[in-house]
Structures are given as structure tokens and as C-alpha cells.
Amino acid sequence: MTQTDLTTYRVEFPITERYAFLSHAAVSPLNRRVVAAVQAQSELALHTPAMQMWPQVMGMMTELRERLTTLINARSSNEIVLMPNTATGLNTVAVSLPLRAGDNVLLLDGDYPANIYPWQQLAYKGVLIKMVPQHNGGLDLERLVARIDQRTRVIALSTAMFATGFRNDIAAVGQLCKEREIYFVVDGIQTLGAFPLDVQACHIDFLAAGSQKWLLSAPGAGFLYVRQERLAELEPGAYVGASSVVDGLNYLDYNLTFPPTADRFSLGTPNIYGAAALHAALGLLQEVGIERIEQQVLKLVDALINDLSERGYTFAATTTSVAQRSGIVVLNNLPDPDAACKQLEEAGIIATVRNGLRFAPHFYNTQEEIMRVGEVLDGLEP
């Protein structure tokens, strides 16, 4: 299929009528399918008692978990549990891993706080944090290896750096963790929906992601993947609810027995509307095809980098490797990125300020929108 076919999806995104939206690394605009799904769920709730619509809700959520299973190539939907956001998933992992005083966790300097603070919080247990300096805006495998010692139990890493756009080599780190029996925890929010990710091939033990960025859904929904073999190694942790046990509907039995699935981290009443939104968003993304989306995003990023480079702009990620490019491009030599961001918005281009001026196109963006960026930047008031 051709790029022309992809532009037909622009009708699903009414924001294109007013803006060139290039900020999918922040919060994406809603599309018609997501809004329709939430409206349909709300309309059902207007006229139907909750218990009568519950079979439909559970069927939708089961299908959502299957779509997530396909998205990341998990072995089973039993390895998937729905979560409110990325941080909840990462915190769940941090408090559940069997870490002891003197163990250490390796983190990458410059990573997003959601993948830093849950590990720093483990200081009360005597768990140590070791920061790996970034190189060219992201992970250098040799620097990571140099900081591994006999007490390294966890490596926690984002698929792409939010402040530079550097796409980390998740497969290489996963192989390293497998060989050294280190838990591998991944924050996937900055690539899922735009780039393929295979949790089996990458030997990922835990993966968390939220819904509001490249997955093109509403905020407040996400998921946690837990490799089946790791479930038996986890400690109960701080999070337990009525839905966490094997016979959750037998409310007065108080049988604190966890199921042998990721459902042990399902606490209680789910976010039905968030699930409906994410279900519809994944349907759209998987209809387009993640591989096609990746090709289009990289094509747009390549055009943006080439054009802005010729105009004299420099970037937070200094690597030239296409394999290390994500959908994020960050300019770092603007004297006032906040003012530039505001003036771009006035010109109908939406970007974000993160460590510089950040752009993040998705599959429905066009080459014409990309080429406007440099033209507008060159014409900004000094």
C-alpha cells in the first residue's frame, strides 16, 4: 500500500483541519474511532444496569488484552493486566521484585522520572541505584556492561529517550539480562504504537506503557506485561484488591490466593471507558499495521532531520544511526524554545518543549507538514 493510502486516515483525526500536530510524544489528539467507542459505552450505561452490561464489558476487555498480546507478541493474554498508566505498572514491578539490601538497579541518566523514582524509592529496603551516563543521547552498551556487578538484579530502561529521541537497543540489553540472570524492566510508552516490539525476542520480563502517546488513545489507561515465568518469583507487594485473588466474586470468603496470571495485579473496578478507548485505538493501529507506521514515522523523521540540519539546527541526540532513531526529534540550539513553540502554534504547528524543542510525528502526518517546520522556524522573530 502507498503513502496515499495512509493519508486517507487523516479524516479520523479532525485536529488536522486546524493543526499540523507533531507532539505525539506528549499527549496525542483523539481520533473519531476512540471518541465513538467511548460514546457508545456511555450510551449503553445511560440505559442499561451495570450488571446487565457487564458481559459486554468483559468481552471488550478480553479482546483488548488479546490486542495488546498481539501488539507486543506476548505468549498469552494471561501475561497482560490493565493499568491506569505507565508509572503504576513500573511501581507494581518495583515493589514486587524480590530485591534485598545491597542489591542494585541500573538506570540510564536522562530517562523519564516514571522509570527513575520507583527504583529510588526502594532505598528504604537498602536497594542501591546506579546511574549509567548516556552517550549521544541514549544508551551505550559498553557503559552499561561496565556498571554491572554481582549484586545487579535489575536493569530498567525506556525503549526511547523522551528528551532526545534516541531509540535504545532493547534487544541487546534483553540478551545481556538473559545471559546474566538480571530482571529486565522496560518502559515502552515512547515507541509502542509507532514501532514494533517483541517481548519474547527481546527477553523482556516486565513492560509497562500508557495509552495517551503513540497508542493514540485517551489518557488514563495502559497495561503491564509480566513474563509468565517471573510470576512465581514475585512478592505480594503493597498492592492487593478484590480482583487480585482466585475467587474474587466470593467477597466474604477472604481467600488471599493469587491467580497464576498477571491478574494478581488487577485491583478492583476497571476503567471501562479508558479500556473502550484503547480497544478502539489499537483496532485502528493494527488495521494500518505497525510495520507500515514505523516506515512512515521514520520517513517523516528523516525528512525533518535532513531539512533542519541543512538550516543549521542541531539535535539532542547526536547519533546518525537510523536504528537509533525513534519518532522523536529534539532541537537543542534554539535560544528560547518556549517562545519558538508558541510561535509555531500560532502558525498551526504543535510541538512540545522538552530539553529543547521536540517534534514527534505519527503515521497520519504528511511530508508537507514536516517541511513547514523549518520554514516557520527560520521566520521566527529573534
Summary of the structure (lengths in Angstrom):
residues: 382
radius of gyration: 21.4
end to end distance: 43.2
largest distance: 69.5
contacts: 1291
relative contact order: 0.17
helix: 45%
strand: 15%
